[in-house]
Amino acid sequence: MRVLVTGDRGYIGHVLAPMLRRRGHEVAGVDAGLFDACALGDEPLSDSVRSDVRQLGSDALRGFDAVVHLAGLCNDPLGDFDPALTDAVNHRAAVRLATLARDAGVRRFLFASSCSVYGAAGDDLIDEESPIAPLTPYARSKADAEDGIRALADDDFSPVFLRAATAYGVSARIRFDLVLNNFVAWALTTGRVRLKSDGAAWRPLVHIEDIAESYVQLLEADRSTVHTQAFNIGRTDQNYRIVDLARVVCESIPGSKLEFADDADRDQRSYRVHCDKLPRALPTYAPRWDVLRGIAEVAAACRLFSLRAGSFEQGRFNRLEHLRALIDDGKLNAQLHWRSQTESVGSVA
């Protein structure tokens, strides 16, 4: 299968694109390069086309069997930074890309959605049939994109929606603005696991390799099984209250202790998610990672690269802080377009 992966230089894309190639797929990538300087170690960049998906033309989509759309503003802090921009990038640009893909003859379109669309769901397990109630600009942008892309479905164009749990794990483009990665970094570098909320909220957790494998499986699945379907990506037994996750990290890293930030308050976003639909639909999909194994992996990477206290809260490991620095330095404009160069918008073959 010939697959275009947007955001292939990002946190998940850096894991997914090589996995697809190992499975025998022909993969091309397109990425704006906003996070090219965010490497952990010296892992080389992919040879994807450096271009903003908002600027792609229809010719760039021709000849592909499938598109995996990962590119976008990736969390609530980024979404809150500029809600209108978040809608433009995560919602309207995603629907535009799906429209171009459909018109170019692409048959399958996998959209990176999020379990954050469930909003404040309480303590009960919810599934893909549960009502969604997005609370933040980021979550609304994902829900609106799902609606817009689903409306494009027809006999020749099959969109699929992957509502990923909160990711963790090691990538050459690692993020420490994700809760488990952040807790581990705090524990190792300061001896403290610092909560910025009261910790009562629920979150489902999933390793990036299990996310990547879900994309592979859904690309290869029979159309009738996945057409226009939404799938929660994770493991049902990997839902945690944030405070309990923090305690697990403390127990896993000797000498660390739990503390609350002075301004810690209640996080209204809380969802406990049932993730068995995808393994039922595709029995070959079996997520392998759990939180304990993930803590060990992230801790080993932090030690290997001598992560320093405070460095993981800013700069290249925090997406919002990195983009703010690029804007302040005059490298990006307020719409997150590069100022100093004209992006390629041609073929990504």
MIVO-373721 format. One record per residue (C-alpha): residue number from 1; x, y negated, z; residue in one letter. Coordinates in steps of 0.02 Angstrom, whole numbers, always signed. Layout:
<drengus>
+------+--------+--------+--------+------+
| resi |      x |      y |      z | resn |
+------+--------+--------+--------+------+
|  NUM |      X |      Y |      Z |    a |
...
+------+--------+--------+--------+------+
</drengus>
This chain:
<drengus>
+------+--------+--------+--------+------+
| resi |      x |      y |      z | resn |
+------+--------+--------+--------+------+
|    1 |     +0 |     +0 |     +0 |    m |
|    2 |    +60 |   -175 |    -40 |    r |
|    3 |    +34 |   -284 |   +115 |    v |
|    4 |    +57 |   -468 |   +149 |    l |
|    5 |    +92 |   -510 |   +332 |    v |
|    6 |    +71 |   -691 |   +384 |    t |
|    7 |   +171 |   -741 |   +537 |    g |
|    8 |   +293 |   -598 |   +509 |    d |
|    9 |   +432 |   -693 |   +599 |    r |
|   10 |   +330 |   -712 |   +758 |    g |
|   11 |   +317 |   -613 |   +919 |    y |
|   12 |   +208 |   -473 |   +850 |    i |
|   13 |   +252 |   -492 |   +666 |    g |
|   14 |   +434 |   -457 |   +702 |    h |
|   15 |   +380 |   -286 |   +767 |    v |
|   16 |   +240 |   -250 |   +643 |    l |
|   17 |   +326 |   -286 |   +477 |    a |
|   18 |   +468 |   -160 |   +503 |    p |
|   19 |   +343 |    -32 |   +568 |    m |
|   20 |   +241 |    -47 |   +409 |    l |
|   21 |   +398 |    -26 |   +303 |    r |
|   22 |   +446 |   +130 |   +400 |    r |
|   23 |   +274 |   +200 |   +359 |    r |
|   24 |   +308 |   +179 |   +174 |    g |
|   25 |   +213 |    +19 |   +139 |    h |
|   26 |   +280 |   -121 |    +30 |    e |
|   27 |   +279 |   -275 |   +140 |    v |
|   28 |   +298 |   -459 |   +100 |    a |
|   29 |   +292 |   -594 |   +232 |    g |
|   30 |   +250 |   -778 |   +241 |    v |
|   31 |   +289 |   -884 |   +393 |    d |
|   32 |   +304 |  -1071 |   +423 |    a |
|   33 |   +464 |  -1042 |   +522 |    g |
|   34 |   +407 |  -1145 |   +671 |    l |
|   35 |   +485 |  -1020 |   +791 |    f |
|   36 |   +640 |   -969 |   +695 |    d |
|   37 |   +747 |  -1041 |   +835 |    a |
|   38 |   +659 |   -938 |   +969 |    c |
|   39 |   +761 |   -779 |   +957 |    a |
|   40 |   +815 |   -674 |  +1104 |    l |
|   41 |   +988 |   -619 |  +1050 |    g |
|   42 |  +1052 |   -618 |   +872 |    d |
|   43 |   +916 |   -519 |   +783 |    e |
|   44 |   +916 |   -577 |   +600 |    p |
|   45 |   +766 |   -663 |   +525 |    l |
|   46 |   +660 |   -573 |   +398 |    s |
|   47 |   +677 |   -623 |   +216 |    d |
|   48 |   +497 |   -682 |   +206 |    s |
|   49 |   +443 |   -839 |   +113 |    v |
|   50 |   +449 |   -992 |   +225 |    r |
|   51 |   +281 |  -1074 |   +196 |    s |
|   52 |   +131 |  -1134 |   +294 |    d |
|   53 |    -23 |  -1025 |   +261 |    v |
|   54 |   -125 |  -1186 |   +251 |    r |
|   55 |    -31 |  -1226 |    +91 |    q |
|   56 |    -39 |  -1058 |     +3 |    l |
|   57 |   -122 |  -1054 |   -167 |    g |
|   58 |   -224 |   -913 |   -241 |    s |
|   59 |    -77 |   -848 |   -343 |    d |
|   60 |    +14 |   -805 |   -181 |    a |
|   61 |   -119 |   -675 |   -140 |    l |
|   62 |   -127 |   -584 |   -306 |    r |
|   63 |    -64 |   -407 |   -316 |    g |
|   64 |    -87 |   -365 |   -131 |    f |
|   65 |   -196 |   -223 |    -69 |    d |
|   66 |   -211 |   -296 |   +105 |    a |
|   67 |   -174 |   -450 |   +209 |    v |
|   68 |   -130 |   -447 |   +394 |    v |
|   69 |   -161 |   -623 |   +460 |    h |
|   70 |    -59 |   -652 |   +618 |    l |
|   71 |     -7 |   -833 |   +589 |    a |
|   72 |    -87 |   -963 |   +700 |    g |
|   73 |    -81 |  -1058 |   +864 |    l |
|   74 |    -65 |   -916 |   +985 |    c |
|   75 |   -132 |   -960 |  +1158 |    n |
|   76 |   -240 |  -1075 |  +1265 |    d |
|   77 |   -104 |  -1204 |  +1306 |    p |
|   78 |    -72 |  -1230 |  +1121 |    l |
|   79 |   -259 |  -1236 |  +1090 |    g |
|   80 |   -284 |  -1368 |  +1224 |    d |
|   81 |   -140 |  -1474 |  +1157 |    f |
|   82 |   -245 |  -1524 |  +1005 |    d |
|   83 |   -415 |  -1439 |   +990 |    p |
|   84 |   -450 |  -1510 |   +817 |    a |
|   85 |   -285 |  -1445 |   +752 |    l |
|   86 |   -319 |  -1276 |   +832 |    t |
|   87 |   -484 |  -1266 |   +739 |    d |
|   88 |   -399 |  -1317 |   +577 |    a |
|   89 |   -262 |  -1186 |   +592 |    v |
|   90 |   -346 |  -1040 |   +678 |    n |
|   91 |   -522 |  -1056 |   +607 |    h |
|   92 |   -534 |  -1155 |   +446 |    r |
|   93 |   -365 |  -1104 |   +375 |    a |
|   94 |   -400 |   -921 |   +416 |    a |
|   95 |   -568 |   -926 |   +324 |    v |
|   96 |   -485 |  -1014 |   +178 |    r |
|   97 |   -350 |   -881 |   +170 |    l |
|   98 |   -478 |   -742 |   +176 |    a |
|   99 |   -575 |   -825 |    +36 |    t |
|  100 |   -419 |   -837 |    -71 |    l |
|  101 |   -380 |   -655 |    -32 |    a |
|  102 |   -554 |   -596 |    -81 |    r |
|  103 |   -549 |   -696 |   -242 |    d |
|  104 |   -376 |   -626 |   -282 |    a |
|  105 |   -437 |   -446 |   -267 |    g |
|  106 |   -367 |   -405 |    -95 |    v |
|  107 |   -474 |   -264 |    -27 |    r |
|  108 |   -435 |   -267 |   +160 |    r |
|  109 |   -407 |   -415 |   +275 |    f |
|  110 |   -351 |   -385 |   +455 |    l |
|  111 |   -378 |   -536 |   +566 |    f |
|  112 |   -285 |   -562 |   +730 |    a |
|  113 |   -424 |   -609 |   +849 |    s |
|  114 |   -419 |   -600 |  +1039 |    s |
|  115 |   -510 |   -530 |  +1189 |    c |
|  116 |   -516 |   -711 |  +1248 |    s |
|  117 |   -675 |   -729 |  +1145 |    v |
|  118 |   -767 |   -643 |  +1289 |    y |
|  119 |   -737 |   -792 |  +1403 |    g |
|  120 |   -802 |   -771 |  +1581 |    a |
|  121 |   -872 |   -594 |  +1582 |    a |
|  122 |   -864 |   -551 |  +1767 |    g |
|  123 |   -811 |   -386 |  +1841 |    d |
|  124 |   -906 |   -266 |  +1728 |    d |
|  125 |   -820 |   -179 |  +1583 |    l |
|  126 |   -871 |   -257 |  +1418 |    i |
|  127 |   -854 |   -188 |  +1242 |    d |
|  128 |   -864 |   -247 |  +1063 |    e |
|  129 |  -1054 |   -255 |  +1070 |    e |
|  130 |  -1053 |   -370 |  +1221 |    s |
|  131 |  -1094 |   -554 |  +1194 |    p |
|  132 |   -946 |   -667 |  +1165 |    i |
|  133 |   -935 |   -832 |  +1259 |    a |
|  134 |   -772 |   -921 |  +1215 |    p |
|  135 |   -724 |  -1053 |  +1343 |    l |
|  136 |   -572 |  -1136 |  +1266 |    t |
|  137 |   -526 |  -1215 |  +1098 |    p |
|  138 |   -412 |  -1066 |  +1062 |    y |
|  139 |   -547 |   -938 |  +1099 |    a |
|  140 |   -679 |  -1036 |  +1002 |    r |
|  141 |   -564 |  -1046 |   +852 |    s |
|  142 |   -546 |   -857 |   +850 |    k |
|  143 |   -733 |   -827 |   +869 |    a |
|  144 |   -774 |   -953 |   +732 |    d |
|  145 |   -645 |   -874 |   +617 |    a |
|  146 |   -722 |   -702 |   +644 |    e |
|  147 |   -892 |   -771 |   +593 |    d |
|  148 |   -826 |   -860 |   +440 |    g |
|  149 |   -723 |   -713 |   +379 |    i |
|  150 |   -861 |   -586 |   +412 |    r |
|  151 |   -976 |   -686 |   +298 |    a |
|  152 |   -856 |   -653 |   +153 |    l |
|  153 |   -873 |   -464 |   +163 |    a |
|  154 |   -938 |   -372 |    +11 |    d |
|  155 |   -917 |   -206 |    -77 |    d |
|  156 |   -740 |   -251 |   -128 |    d |
|  157 |   -679 |   -349 |    +23 |    f |
|  158 |   -668 |   -273 |   +197 |    s |
|  159 |   -622 |   -384 |   +342 |    p |
|  160 |   -575 |   -305 |   +509 |    v |
|  161 |   -557 |   -398 |   +674 |    f |
|  162 |   -426 |   -349 |   +803 |    l |
|  163 |   -467 |   -421 |   +974 |    r |
|  164 |   -302 |   -394 |  +1060 |    a |
|  165 |   -283 |   -389 |  +1248 |    a |
|  166 |   -150 |   -499 |  +1327 |    t |
|  167 |    +14 |   -445 |  +1250 |    a |
|  168 |   +177 |   -403 |  +1336 |    y |
|  169 |   +340 |   -321 |  +1288 |    g |
|  170 |   +506 |   -357 |  +1204 |    v |
|  171 |   +525 |   -430 |  +1031 |    s |
|  172 |   +668 |   -526 |   +954 |    a |
|  173 |   +544 |   -672 |   +958 |    r |
|  174 |   +496 |   -639 |  +1139 |    i |
|  175 |   +375 |   -754 |  +1229 |    r |
|  176 |   +380 |   -792 |  +1414 |    f |
|  177 |   +216 |   -889 |  +1410 |    d |
|  178 |   +127 |   -720 |  +1424 |    l |
|  179 |    +78 |   -665 |  +1597 |    v |
|  180 |   +173 |   -502 |  +1621 |    l |
|  181 |   +331 |   -563 |  +1533 |    n |
|  182 |   +322 |   -722 |  +1635 |    n |
|  183 |   +302 |   -632 |  +1801 |    f |
|  184 |   +450 |   -518 |  +1765 |    v |
|  185 |   +560 |   -665 |  +1718 |    a |
|  186 |   +513 |   -757 |  +1878 |    w |
|  187 |   +547 |   -603 |  +1984 |    a |
|  188 |   +718 |   -569 |  +1909 |    l |
|  189 |   +784 |   -746 |  +1903 |    t |
|  190 |   +712 |   -819 |  +2065 |    t |
|  191 |   +655 |   -673 |  +2171 |    g |
|  192 |   +478 |   -741 |  +2164 |    r |
|  193 |   +324 |   -701 |  +2061 |    v |
|  194 |   +234 |   -866 |  +2046 |    r |
|  195 |    +46 |   -875 |  +2019 |    l |
|  196 |    -26 |  -1031 |  +1939 |    k |
|  197 |   -205 |   -979 |  +1980 |    s |
|  198 |   -289 |   -891 |  +2126 |    d |
|  199 |   -261 |   -727 |  +2034 |    g |
|  200 |   -441 |   -667 |  +2042 |    a |
|  201 |   -469 |   -664 |  +1854 |    a |
|  202 |   -465 |   -501 |  +1756 |    w |
|  203 |   -354 |   -475 |  +1604 |    r |
|  204 |   -329 |   -323 |  +1492 |    p |
|  205 |   -145 |   -292 |  +1450 |    l |
|  206 |    -68 |   -214 |  +1294 |    v |
|  207 |   +109 |   -187 |  +1232 |    h |
|  208 |   +157 |   -266 |  +1065 |    i |
|  209 |   +206 |    -97 |   +992 |    e |
|  210 |    +31 |    -32 |  +1027 |    d |
|  211 |    -40 |   -188 |   +945 |    i |
|  212 |    +70 |   -160 |   +793 |    a |
|  213 |    +20 |    +23 |   +782 |    e |
|  214 |   -164 |    -27 |   +784 |    s |
|  215 |   -135 |   -134 |   +629 |    y |
|  216 |    -49 |     +9 |   +540 |    v |
|  217 |   -190 |   +129 |   +581 |    q |
|  218 |   -326 |     +7 |   +528 |    l |
|  219 |   -238 |    -28 |   +364 |    l |
|  220 |   -231 |   +157 |   +326 |    e |
|  221 |   -406 |   +201 |   +387 |    a |
|  222 |   -552 |   +245 |   +276 |    d |
|  223 |   -652 |    +91 |   +228 |    r |
|  224 |   -816 |   +160 |   +294 |    s |
|  225 |   -741 |   +176 |   +468 |    t |
|  226 |   -677 |     -2 |   +487 |    v |
|  227 |   -774 |   -116 |   +369 |    h |
|  228 |   -822 |   -280 |   +460 |    t |
|  229 |   -788 |   -197 |   +628 |    q |
|  230 |   -714 |   -280 |   +781 |    a |
|  231 |   -598 |   -176 |   +890 |    f |
|  232 |   -530 |   -214 |  +1063 |    n |
|  233 |   -345 |   -174 |  +1059 |    i |
|  234 |   -275 |   -105 |  +1221 |    g |
|  235 |   -310 |    +31 |  +1349 |    r |
|  236 |   -462 |    +32 |  +1461 |    t |
|  237 |   -356 |    +88 |  +1609 |    d |
|  238 |   -241 |    -63 |  +1587 |    q |
|  239 |   -359 |   -198 |  +1651 |    n |
|  240 |   -287 |   -293 |  +1800 |    y |
|  241 |   -333 |   -436 |  +1911 |    r |
|  242 |   -192 |   -561 |  +1892 |    i |
|  243 |   -146 |   -552 |  +2076 |    v |
|  244 |   -137 |   -362 |  +2068 |    d |
|  245 |    -25 |   -372 |  +1915 |    l |
|  246 |    +88 |   -490 |  +2011 |    a |
|  247 |    +96 |   -366 |  +2156 |    r |
|  248 |   +143 |   -225 |  +2037 |    v |
|  249 |   +286 |   -332 |  +1969 |    v |
|  250 |   +345 |   -369 |  +2146 |    c |
|  251 |   +342 |   -184 |  +2189 |    e |
|  252 |   +438 |   -142 |  +2030 |    s |
|  253 |   +576 |   -271 |  +2054 |    i |
|  254 |   +656 |   -252 |  +2227 |    p |
|  255 |   +679 |   -410 |  +2326 |    g |
|  256 |   +542 |   -509 |  +2240 |    s |
|  257 |   +392 |   -583 |  +2328 |    k |
|  258 |   +226 |   -660 |  +2279 |    l |
|  259 |   +192 |   -846 |  +2293 |    e |
|  260 |    +56 |   -966 |  +2234 |    f |
|  261 |    +87 |  -1132 |  +2149 |    a |
|  262 |    +34 |  -1283 |  +2252 |    d |
|  263 |   -100 |  -1327 |  +2124 |    d |
|  264 |   -161 |  -1149 |  +2097 |    a |
|  265 |   -349 |  -1141 |  +2067 |    d |
|  266 |   -477 |  -1023 |  +1994 |    r |
|  267 |   -458 |   -971 |  +1811 |    d |
|  268 |   -631 |   -967 |  +1734 |    q |
|  269 |   -571 |   -851 |  +1596 |    r |
|  270 |   -597 |   -674 |  +1659 |    s |
|  271 |   -636 |   -518 |  +1559 |    y |
|  272 |   -618 |   -333 |  +1594 |    r |
|  273 |   -621 |   -245 |  +1427 |    v |
|  274 |   -668 |    -72 |  +1365 |    h |
|  275 |   -543 |    -19 |  +1230 |    c |
|  276 |   -602 |   +156 |  +1180 |    d |
|  277 |   -690 |   +112 |  +1017 |    k |
|  278 |   -532 |   +116 |   +911 |    l |
|  279 |   -466 |   +285 |   +977 |    p |
|  280 |   -640 |   +358 |   +949 |    r |
|  281 |   -647 |   +293 |   +771 |    a |
|  282 |   -466 |   +341 |   +734 |    l |
|  283 |   -412 |   +485 |   +847 |    p |
|  284 |   -233 |   +469 |   +784 |    t |
|  285 |   -220 |   +302 |   +875 |    y |
|  286 |   -156 |   +332 |  +1051 |    a |
|  287 |    -79 |   +182 |  +1142 |    p |
|  288 |    +78 |   +240 |  +1230 |    r |
|  289 |   +129 |    +97 |  +1342 |    w |
|  290 |    +74 |    +50 |  +1517 |    d |
|  291 |   +115 |    -96 |  +1630 |    v |
|  292 |   +248 |     -5 |  +1732 |    l |
|  293 |   +344 |    +46 |  +1578 |    r |
|  294 |   +325 |   -129 |  +1507 |    g |
|  295 |   +393 |   -210 |  +1665 |    i |
|  296 |   +547 |   -100 |  +1654 |    a |
|  297 |   +573 |   -144 |  +1471 |    e |
|  298 |   +556 |   -332 |  +1495 |    v |
|  299 |   +666 |   -327 |  +1650 |    a |
|  300 |   +803 |   -235 |  +1555 |    a |
|  301 |   +798 |   -365 |  +1416 |    a |
|  302 |   +808 |   -509 |  +1541 |    c |
|  303 |   +961 |   -429 |  +1621 |    r |
|  304 |  +1043 |   -390 |  +1454 |    l |
|  305 |  +1029 |   -570 |  +1394 |    f |
|  306 |  +1067 |   -647 |  +1565 |    s |
|  307 |   +906 |   -746 |  +1571 |    l |
|  308 |   +924 |   -897 |  +1686 |    r |
|  309 |   +798 |   -969 |  +1808 |    a |
|  310 |   +687 |  -1097 |  +1725 |    g |
|  311 |   +744 |  -1064 |  +1547 |    s |
|  312 |   +594 |   -952 |  +1511 |    f |
|  313 |   +469 |  -1090 |  +1557 |    e |
|  314 |   +529 |  -1206 |  +1420 |    q |
|  315 |   +620 |  -1216 |  +1255 |    g |
|  316 |   +623 |  -1069 |  +1139 |    r |
|  317 |   +527 |   -949 |  +1252 |    f |
|  318 |   +373 |  -1060 |  +1277 |    n |
|  319 |   +278 |  -1094 |  +1117 |    r |
|  320 |   +198 |  -1258 |  +1170 |    l |
|  321 |   +358 |  -1331 |  +1241 |    e |
|  322 |   +453 |  -1279 |  +1084 |    h |
|  323 |   +329 |  -1365 |   +968 |    l |
|  324 |   +327 |  -1521 |  +1076 |    r |
|  325 |   +516 |  -1530 |  +1062 |    a |
|  326 |   +509 |  -1515 |   +872 |    l |
|  327 |   +381 |  -1655 |   +865 |    i |
|  328 |   +479 |  -1765 |   +985 |    d |
|  329 |   +636 |  -1737 |   +881 |    d |
|  330 |   +545 |  -1792 |   +723 |    g |
|  331 |   +559 |  -1622 |   +640 |    k |
|  332 |   +372 |  -1588 |   +639 |    l |
|  333 |   +228 |  -1708 |   +615 |    n |
|  334 |    +72 |  -1704 |   +723 |    a |
|  335 |     -9 |  -1578 |   +605 |    q |
|  336 |   +140 |  -1460 |   +627 |    l |
|  337 |   +206 |  -1483 |   +452 |    h |
|  338 |   +394 |  -1495 |   +429 |    w |
|  339 |   +446 |  -1675 |   +391 |    r |
|  340 |   +612 |  -1643 |   +305 |    s |
|  341 |   +570 |  -1519 |   +170 |    q |
|  342 |   +439 |  -1468 |    +46 |    t |
|  343 |   +373 |  -1296 |    +84 |    e |
|  344 |   +364 |  -1163 |    -49 |    s |
|  345 |   +183 |  -1127 |    -96 |    v |
|  346 |   +210 |  -1007 |   -238 |    g |
|  347 |   +213 |   -819 |   -250 |    s |
|  348 |   +267 |   -719 |    -98 |    v |
|  349 |   +309 |   -568 |   -202 |    a |
+------+--------+--------+--------+------+
</drengus>
